[in-house]
Amino acid sequence: MTERSEYKELSWQGLWKNNPGLVQLLGLCPLLAVTNTLTNAIGLGLATLLVLVCSNATVSAIRKWVPKEVRIPIFVLIIAAFVTCVQLLMNAFTFGLYQSLGIFLPLIVTNCAIIGRAEAYASKNPVKQASFDGLMMGLGFAFVLMTLGAIREILGQGTLFDGAELLLGDWATVLRIEIFSFDSKFLLAILPPGAFIAMGFLIAAKNSIDTRIADKQPKPEKSKTIERVRVNFEG
């Protein structure tokens, strides 16, 4: 496999075919709990993306010196170090969003999507490919977060980018879009049960698209079998 085709395959795997949110169903705890607004989804998506890229690169760089018997604890320590850095940065520069994400920000340490990529890919491949794999997996996860966050915010509040100033500063209040107004919020969309329902529709939509793509692919022709003629001499 050439380098270009390898990067193309990594992109396809991370963004669609092996998406950590829609296919592997990893990291569902923050994915379903935090995505009640698009702003929260973007914040958590960017944090997860940064941790994925940095942890994959670090695990790949030290893979030859890590004993197999203790590799998982070492991977967790590496991920925890980068999550702490992201947590401190968000506490310093986006304190409102840091408070909004709450416990789900440090819980990135236990996100199976991150430790899974460290174990399955980064620990077996060079730094360049491992970093790119982390980038694509992170983008795929962030895409699911943002799609789910947008759907839930529109259905629950009738808005988009509500609270964008928590992530981007006071100037971002102009980004808030009111699509339609409610007398009261649609609680089912905002609360976790609505997240499960919306996630189910997203998975169904992806599976439907995959089925249609597969149906359009040319099917290999079946090889023709020559029937043997049997002569019955009895009777």
Disulfide bonds with the S-S distance in Angstrom:
none
